[in-house]
Amino acid sequence: MHSYPTRPASPMREHLHSSDTATPERPLSPASPTPSMADLLSRIEATEALGGQISQAIEQLVDAVLHLQQPAPSTPAAPAADPAALAALERRVQALEQQTQLAQACQELTRTAQFHPKERSVVFVGTTYFGCNVKYAWLAFRERARQEGITAWFLPQTAQQEQAVTSLGEACFPLNPNDWSTEHVHAALSAAVVVTCDHLLNPNPYAAALLAGARHVQLWHGISIKEIGLRNLAPLRQMSARFARVLSTCGPYTRLVGTSAAQEPEWRRWFGFAQYAPIGYPRNDVLLREPDAADLLNVDQDIYTLARKTRAAGQRVVLYAPTFRDARRGTWLLESGLEQLAQGLAKRGDLLIVNVHPVESPLIPQLALAIPTARFVTPRTDLYPVMRETSLLITDYSSVMFDYLLLDRPIVLFRPDHQDYITRSRQLFDAKLDEHPGPLATSAKALLDMLRQPDAQAGKFAHVRAAMRQRLFDHTDGRAGERFCDLVLDELAAAL
């Protein structure tokens, strides 16, 4: 995840969600009286007084109202305004009012959060799926929190996350902002520490403002060879409010967690933070120990069980986990030769598990029909316990390759569209790969030929993987969760 030229065609779309918008506009109630032109103009004028940043939209609305008021050129008197046009205009005014009121409320809540008294409370912010560093950091911290008299809240991003957290009897904010009580608002404003592993873009539009006064620990979601954060920019002609919002969440953090001290300069290219903590990623602990019941929350149980049985039977489990493309989204997979790969591995008796990136997961039904011998991981599930049950990894630019080093198993790089990727999707920070952790294939045929020589793959690149693991991981003991707990206690002490 990632002087270098930037890639205008890559506006951080994997971090932009449809939920990252203002409160949805409410439909015009059939029972509501039809608004008058004077009423609409009055409301627009009042909204304009609150929101100088949306003056262009307001001018357009005013023009629309005045246009509806104008008489037709050939008639002496203005005809009655079209009810449908008035209703559409009313909805636009309502949306504008809500957007402006939300922006103003968040501005004031941000200020409130910065002086609100803090308590021994930590908020873990869920990302698009329950299976990244925040999941494992939160699981690791629960018992320590109870011992130390600390409240550990979870802020979900999906209903599934809310259900998973509440099923364990832990403190969880409601997913729906309308369900937040005064106690929930107080808890968010009182939080001394907030923990994230991605851009803080929660569906609750008030969340970031309510947590603005907390010390911010950023775990991120993996070592990157792609340019990310402050190095993943767009020209101003492509700039939007949502894109700018993502950039604004690239800091400032109190601490950014990484896996090795040597990587600090890279992270400072991408994010703004005060201190760097090379303690390791909590999610990697499960690669080095048997998962427990909580670890298996949001894991594709069918795939996990199948992989365990297959390896236990002495067969090879091949995991293919590519990243997504900004350009040719999804279609590149159909053209990559995946069907040829699946057929070749099936003939050999291998199990092929494919983990499609969530951004491209809508293509899975089509892929599953075309490639019946492959097994596809359920989108937005936790892959890490499954990774532990695989024999080798095929990937391209995904940070999964670095985590897989901890297992010391073969890695094969498959980049069938490399030039198109670096031209139209992402600029690479590939210098960290002075040597690849495994062989590089650019076609499905070449990839299959490599996979037919498992003995050669097992040892040829072992020294490269070992050197890379030593450089990228200061700790390989499976105790990142423990070090994270100590870090949070330090942050609480500093806040209080």
C-alpha positions in Angstrom: 0.0 0.0 0.0 2.5 3.3 -1.0 11.0 12.5 -7.0 7.9 10.0 -8.3 5.3 11.0 -10.8 1.7 10.7 -9.6 -1.1 8.9 -11.3 -4.0 11.2 -12.2 -6.2 8.2 -12.9 -6.1 6.8 -9.4 -8.2 9.0 -7.0 -8.1 6.7 -4.0 -11.3 5.1 -5.1 -10.8 2.0 -2.9 -11.3 4.3 0.1 -14.3 6.1 -1.1 -17.6 4.6 -0.2 -21.2 5.6 -1.1 -21.8 6.1 2.6 -19.2 8.9 2.8 -21.8 11.5 1.9 -23.9 13.9 3.8 -27.2 12.9 5.4 -29.4 11.5 2.5 -32.0 13.9 1.2 -35.5 13.2 2.5 -38.2 12.7 -0.1 -40.9 15.3 -0.4 -43.8 14.0 1.6 -47.0 13.6 -0.4 -48.9 15.2 2.4 -46.6 18.3 2.5 -48.1 21.4 1.0 -46.5 22.6 -2.2 -43.9 25.1 -1.4 -44.2 28.6 -2.8 -41.5 30.3 -4.8 -41.1 32.9 -2.0 -40.7 30.1 0.5 -38.0 28.4 -1.5 -36.1 31.7 -2.1 -36.3 32.4 1.6 -34.9 29.0 2.5 -32.1 29.3 0.0 -31.2 32.7 1.3 -31.1 31.3 4.9 -28.9 28.4 3.8 -26.6 30.7 1.9 -26.0 32.7 5.1 -24.8 29.4 6.7 -22.7 27.9 3.9 -20.4 30.1 1.9 -18.6 27.1 0.5 -21.6 26.0 -1.5 -22.5 29.3 -3.1 -22.3 27.9 -6.7 -25.0 25.3 -5.9 -27.1 28.0 -4.3 -26.8 30.3 -7.3 -28.0 27.4 -9.5 -31.0 26.9 -7.3 -31.8 30.6 -7.3 -31.6 30.6 -11.1 -34.0 27.6 -11.2 -36.5 29.3 -8.9 -36.4 32.6 -11.0 -36.7 30.6 -14.2 -39.9 29.0 -12.9 -41.2 32.4 -12.0 -40.6 34.0 -15.4 -43.7 34.3 -17.6 -43.6 32.8 -21.1 -42.5 35.4 -23.7 -45.8 35.2 -25.6 -48.1 35.4 -22.6 -49.0 38.4 -20.5 -49.1 36.6 -17.2 -47.0 33.9 -15.6 -48.5 30.4 -15.8 -48.8 28.2 -12.7 -45.5 26.6 -11.8 -45.1 22.9 -12.8 -45.8 20.9 -9.6 -43.2 18.3 -10.6 -40.5 21.0 -11.1 -41.4 22.5 -7.8 -41.2 19.1 -6.1 -37.7 18.5 -7.6 -36.6 21.9 -6.6 -37.9 21.3 -3.0 -35.8 18.1 -2.8 -32.7 20.0 -3.9 -33.3 22.7 -1.3 -33.8 20.1 1.4 -30.6 18.3 0.4 -28.7 21.6 0.4 -30.1 22.5 3.8 -29.2 19.2 5.3 -25.7 19.3 3.8 -25.1 22.7 5.2 -26.5 22.0 8.6 -24.4 18.8 8.8 -21.2 20.6 7.8 -21.8 23.3 10.4 -22.7 20.7 13.1 -19.5 18.8 12.4 -17.4 22.0 12.5 -18.8 22.8 16.0 -18.5 19.2 17.2 -14.9 19.1 16.2 -14.2 22.2 18.3 -16.2 20.7 21.2 -14.2 17.4 21.0 -10.9 19.3 21.3 -11.7 20.7 24.7 -14.1 18.1 26.0 -12.7 16.3 29.1 -11.3 12.8 28.3 -11.8 9.6 30.1 -10.0 6.2 30.2 -11.7 5.2 26.9 -10.4 3.9 23.6 -12.4 3.8 20.3 -11.5 1.2 17.6 -12.9 2.3 14.2 -13.9 -0.5 11.9 -13.0 -0.4 8.2 -14.8 -1.8 5.2 -14.4 -5.4 6.6 -13.9 -7.0 9.9 -10.5 -8.7 9.5 -7.8 -6.1 9.4 -5.4 -4.7 12.0 -8.3 -3.0 13.9 -10.1 -6.3 14.4 -7.0 -8.0 15.9 -5.9 -4.9 17.9 -9.3 -4.7 19.4 -9.4 -8.4 20.2 -5.9 -8.2 21.8 -6.9 -5.1 23.9 -10.2 -6.3 25.4 -8.8 -8.3 28.3 -6.1 -5.6 29.1 -8.9 -3.0 29.1 -10.9 -5.0 31.6 -7.8 -5.4 33.8 -7.0 -1.7 33.7 -10.5 -0.3 34.1 -10.6 1.0 30.5 -13.6 1.1 28.2 -12.9 -0.2 24.7 -15.5 0.9 22.3 -15.9 -0.4 18.7 -17.3 1.9 16.0 -18.7 -0.4 13.3 -18.8 0.4 9.6 -21.3 -2.4 8.7 -24.2 -4.2 10.3 -22.1 -7.4 10.3 -19.4 -5.7 12.4 -22.0 -4.4 14.8 -23.4 -8.0 15.2 -19.9 -9.5 15.7 -18.9 -7.1 18.4 -22.2 -7.2 20.3 -22.1 -11.1 20.1 -19.1 -10.9 22.3 -20.8 -8.6 24.8 -18.5 -5.7 24.1 -19.2 -2.0 23.9 -20.3 -1.0 20.4 -21.6 2.2 19.0 -24.8 1.9 17.0 -24.3 1.7 13.2 -27.2 4.0 12.6 -26.5 7.6 13.7 -30.2 8.0 14.6 -29.8 5.3 17.3 -27.1 7.2 19.1 -28.2 8.3 22.6 -26.7 11.2 24.6 -24.6 8.5 26.4 -23.1 7.5 23.0 -22.3 11.1 22.1 -20.7 11.6 25.5 -18.6 8.4 25.1 -17.3 9.5 21.7 -16.4 13.1 22.9 -14.8 11.6 26.0 -12.5 9.1 24.2 -8.9 9.7 24.9 -7.5 7.5 22.1 -8.9 6.5 18.7 -7.5 3.6 16.7 -7.8 3.2 12.9 -6.2 1.1 10.2 -7.5 3.1 7.2 -8.8 6.6 6.4 -11.3 7.6 9.0 -14.4 7.6 6.7 -17.1 6.1 8.8 -20.7 6.0 7.5 -21.7 8.0 10.5 -21.1 11.6 9.2 -20.6 12.9 12.8 -18.0 10.2 13.8 -14.8 12.0 12.8 -15.9 15.2 14.4 -16.9 13.5 17.7 -13.5 11.8 17.9 -11.4 14.8 16.8 -10.1 15.4 20.3 -8.6 12.0 20.8 -5.0 10.9 20.3 -5.0 9.1 17.0 -3.1 5.7 16.6 -3.0 4.7 12.9 -2.3 1.0 12.3 -2.8 1.2 8.5 -3.5 -2.0 6.6 -0.2 -3.3 5.3 3.3 -2.6 4.0 3.0 -1.0 0.5 4.8 -0.9 -2.7 2.2 1.4 -4.2 2.2 5.1 -3.8 -0.5 5.9 -1.3 -1.8 8.7 0.9 -0.1 12.1 0.3 1.7 10.6 -2.7 -1.5 9.5 -4.4 -2.7 12.8 -5.7 -4.8 14.0 -8.6 -4.5 17.2 -10.7 -6.9 20.0 -9.7 -9.1 19.4 -12.7 -10.0 16.1 -11.2 -10.1 17.3 -7.6 -13.4 16.8 -5.7 -14.6 17.4 -2.2 -14.6 13.7 -1.5 -11.0 13.3 -2.8 -9.9 16.2 -0.7 -11.6 14.6 2.3 -9.6 11.5 1.8 -6.4 13.5 1.7 -7.4 15.3 4.9 -7.5 11.9 6.7 -3.9 11.2 5.9 -3.0 12.8 9.3 -2.2 14.2 11.7 -1.7 11.0 13.7 -0.2 10.8 17.2 1.5 7.5 16.3 1.7 5.4 13.2 2.4 1.7 13.7 4.7 -0.1 11.3 6.6 -3.3 11.2 10.2 -2.1 11.1 12.2 1.0 12.1 13.8 1.1 8.7 10.5 1.9 7.0 9.8 5.1 8.9 11.0 7.4 6.0 8.6 5.6 3.6 5.6 6.2 5.9 6.5 9.8 6.3 6.2 10.2 2.5 2.6 9.1 2.8 1.2 10.3 6.1 1.6 13.0 8.7 2.3 11.7 12.2 4.2 12.7 15.4 5.8 9.4 16.4 6.5 6.1 14.6 6.1 2.7 16.4 7.7 -0.3 14.7 5.9 -2.9 16.9 4.4 -5.1 14.1 0.8 -5.6 12.9 -1.7 -7.3 15.3 -3.3 -9.2 12.4 -0.1 -11.0 11.7 -0.1 -12.7 15.1 -2.8 -15.2 13.9 -0.4 -16.4 11.2 2.0 -17.6 13.9 -0.5 -19.3 16.3 -3.7 -21.4 16.1 -6.7 -19.1 15.8 -9.3 -19.1 18.6 -13.1 -18.6 18.2 -12.8 -14.8 18.2 -10.1 -14.8 15.6 -12.5 -16.8 13.3 -15.2 -14.1 13.4 -16.0 -13.1 9.8 -13.8 -15.8 8.3 -15.1 -17.8 5.4 -15.6 -21.0 7.3 -16.2 -23.2 4.3 -12.9 -22.1 2.6 -11.0 -22.3 5.9 -12.2 -25.8 6.7 -11.5 -27.0 3.1 -8.0 -25.6 3.1 -7.2 -27.3 6.4 -8.5 -30.6 5.2 -6.7 -30.3 1.9 -3.3 -29.6 3.5 -3.9 -32.3 6.1 -4.4 -34.8 3.3 -1.0 -33.8 1.8 -2.3 -31.8 -1.1 -1.2 -28.3 -2.1 -3.4 -25.3 -1.4 -2.6 -22.4 -3.7 -3.8 -18.9 -2.7 -4.1 -16.3 -5.5 -4.6 -12.8 -3.9 -4.1 -10.0 -6.4 -4.8 -6.3 -5.7 -7.4 -4.3 -7.7 -7.0 -2.1 -10.7 -8.1 1.6 -11.0 -8.4 1.1 -14.8 -10.0 -2.0 -16.5 -11.6 -2.8 -13.1 -12.4 -6.5 -12.9 -12.1 -7.2 -16.6 -8.3 -7.6 -16.4 -9.0 -10.8 -14.3 -11.0 -12.3 -17.1 -8.2 -11.6 -19.5 -5.3 -12.7 -17.2 -5.5 -16.5 -17.9 -7.1 -17.4 -14.6 -9.2 -20.1 -16.1 -6.1 -21.7 -17.7 -4.3 -21.5 -14.3 -7.3 -23.1 -12.5 -7.5 -26.0 -14.9 -3.8 -26.7 -14.8 -3.7 -26.8 -11.0 -6.9 -28.9 -10.8 -5.2 -31.5 -13.1 -2.3 -31.7 -10.7 -4.7 -32.1 -7.8 -4.1 -28.7 -6.2 -6.7 -26.6 -4.6 -6.8 -23.0 -6.0 -8.3 -20.4 -3.6 -8.9 -17.0 -5.1 -9.3 -13.9 -2.9 -10.6 -11.2 -5.2 -10.1 -7.6 -3.9 -13.3 -6.2 -2.4 -13.3 -3.4 -5.0 -13.6 -6.1 -7.8 -15.7 -8.6 -5.9 -18.9 -7.9 -7.9 -17.2 -9.9 -10.7 -17.1 -13.1 -8.5 -20.3 -14.7 -9.8 -19.1 -14.3 -13.4 -15.7 -15.7 -12.5 -17.1 -18.6 -10.5 -19.2 -19.7 -13.5 -16.3 -19.5 -15.9 -13.8 -21.2 -13.5 -15.7 -23.9 -11.6 -12.5 -25.6 -10.3 -11.4 -22.5 -8.3 -12.8 -21.6 -4.9 -13.5 -17.9 -4.3 -13.3 -16.4 -0.8 -16.4 -14.6 0.3 -15.8 -10.9 -0.2 -14.9 -8.7 2.8 -14.1 -11.6 5.0 -10.9 -12.1 7.1 -8.3 -13.8 5.0 -5.6 -14.2 7.7 -6.6 -17.5 9.3 -7.1 -18.9 5.8 -3.6 -17.8 4.7 -2.2 -19.9 7.5 -3.7 -23.0 5.9 -2.2 -22.4 2.4 1.0 -23.9 0.8 2.0 -21.0 -1.4 0.9 -17.5 -2.5 0.4 -16.0 -5.9 0.1 -12.2 -5.9 1.1 -9.1 -7.8 1.4 -5.9 -5.9 -0.6 -6.7 -2.8 0.8 -6.1 0.7 -0.3 -9.7 1.5 3.1 -10.8 0.0 4.9 -9.1 2.9 2.8 -10.6 5.6 3.2 -14.0 3.9 7.0 -13.8 4.5 6.2 -14.6 8.2 5.1 -18.1 7.1 8.3 -18.7 5.1 6.5 -20.4 2.3 6.9 -19.9 -1.5 5.6 -16.7 -3.1 5.1 -16.3 -6.9 4.6 -12.9 -8.5 2.0 -12.9 -11.4 1.9 -9.6 -13.3 0.1 -10.2 -16.6 -0.7 -6.5 -17.2 2.3 -4.8 -15.5 2.8 -1.9 -18.0 -0.9 -1.1 -18.1 -1.0 -1.2 -14.2 1.8 1.2 -13.7 0.5 3.5 -16.6 -3.2 3.6 -15.7 -3.6 2.5 -12.1 -0.7 3.1 -9.6 2.8 4.3 -9.5 5.0 1.7 -7.6 7.4 2.3 -4.8 9.0 -0.9 -6.0 12.5 0.0 -4.9 12.0 -1.8 -1.7 11.9 -5.0 -3.7 15.6 -5.0 -4.7 15.0 -8.7 -5.1 11.7 -10.3 -5.6 10.5 -12.8 -2.9 9.8 -15.4 -5.7 9.8 -15.9 -9.4 7.9 -13.4 -11.7 5.5 -14.7 -14.3 3.8 -12.5 -16.9 1.5 -15.1 -18.5 -0.6 -17.9 -17.2 1.4 -20.5 -19.1 4.7 -19.3 -17.5 3.0 -19.3 -14.1 1.8 -22.9 -14.5 5.3 -24.0 -15.6 6.7 -22.5 -12.4 4.1 -24.2 -10.3 4.9 -27.6 -11.8 8.3 -27.4 -10.1 7.4 -27.1 -6.4 10.8 -28.4 -5.2 12.7 -25.7 -7.1 10.3 -23.0 -5.8 10.7 -24.2 -2.2 14.4 -23.4 -1.9 15.5 -21.1 -4.6 14.2 -17.9 -3.1 14.4 -18.9 0.6 17.4 -16.7 1.2 15.7 -13.7 -0.5 12.6 -14.2 1.6 14.7 -14.5 4.8 16.6 -11.3 4.0 13.4 -9.4 3.2 11.7 -10.6 6.3 14.6 -9.5 8.4 14.5 -6.0 6.8 10.8 -5.5 7.0 10.0 -7.0 10.4 11.7 -6.1 13.6 9.6 -8.6 15.4 8.5 -12.1 14.2 7.4 -13.5 17.6 3.6 -13.2 17.1 3.3 -10.7 20.0 2.4 -7.6 18.1 -1.0 -7.5 19.9 0.8 -7.3 23.3 3.0 -4.5 22.2 0.0 -2.7 20.8 -1.7 -2.9 24.2 1.4 -1.3 25.9 1.4 1.4 23.3 -2.3 2.3 23.9 -1.6 2.5 27.7 1.2 5.0 26.9 -1.2 7.0 24.8 -3.8 7.0 27.5 -1.3 8.2 30.1 -0.2 11.0 27.7 -3.9 12.0 27.1 -4.9 12.1 30.8 
